[in-house]
Amino acid sequence: MADHPPRTAVVTGAGRGIGAAAALALAEDGWTVALAGRRAGNLAAVAERGAGLGGALDPVPADVTDEASVRALFGTTVERHRRVDLLFNNAGSFAPARDPDEIPLAEWEAVVAVNLTGAFLCTREAFRVMRHQRPRGGRIINNGSISAHTPRPRSIAYTATKHASTGLTKSTALDGRAYDIACGQIDIGNAATELTEPMAAGILQPDGSVRPEPRMDVADVARAVRYMAGLPLDANVATMTVMATKMPYVGRG
């Protein structure tokens, strides 16, 4: 465990996958982590896995699409742990692969609600806490995804929200300067989690073929998040891409 004063993080989508791995890595580094997600049982399981790591893992069930729930998440975190030094905006939602003219409005709105509105609601509450706490400031890390740069076929809702995440990151970074709030984005490609298991079996490519794609250990993503989180507030990683080396992204695929 690194020698740091007590630091508190909020990680959304912390019940599994990238969120769980990042929360455990932060706890190993001595952070107190509020585990946010909709499924209390999953959060409790992550907290149990992290027992004895050095930091504390505190399950706080929350729905990022619900304004009152997000306010309660940050209110509870401050009440229990006094401050918020880090927000990892990780909660995300996909939709079935469809051509644009086949997408129901409700499906589009559901993806926007989690990936964009949810990230904004959490950013707003974190910003409010960080600008007024003493010592002032903190860091926000947004999970942008490779889709913040390059889409997959038949993924217009997810891709649009991840491109919007880049705008959210840049605006937050700009507006946060006056209050010692740093904001950066990590764009992740093919981390080995439950959500990416179809990639190992075979996933649609732009040329119409279906082929397996390489994945990387989710622990490598967690290590990258931990690095970004550990920087002093006068340094920031504006954008970082961490990806499976052989995935079809660079060049023509």
Beta strands, then each sheet from edge to edge (+ up, - down):
strand 1: 8-12
strand 2: 32-37
strand 3: 57-61
strand 4: 86-89
strand 5: 138-143
strand 6: 181-189
strand 7: 191-192
strand 8: 203-204
strand 9: 210-211
strand 10: 216-217
strand 11: 239-243
sheet 1: 3+ 2+ 1+ 4+ 5+ 6+ 11+
sheet 2: 7+ 10+
sheet 3: 8+ 9-
end
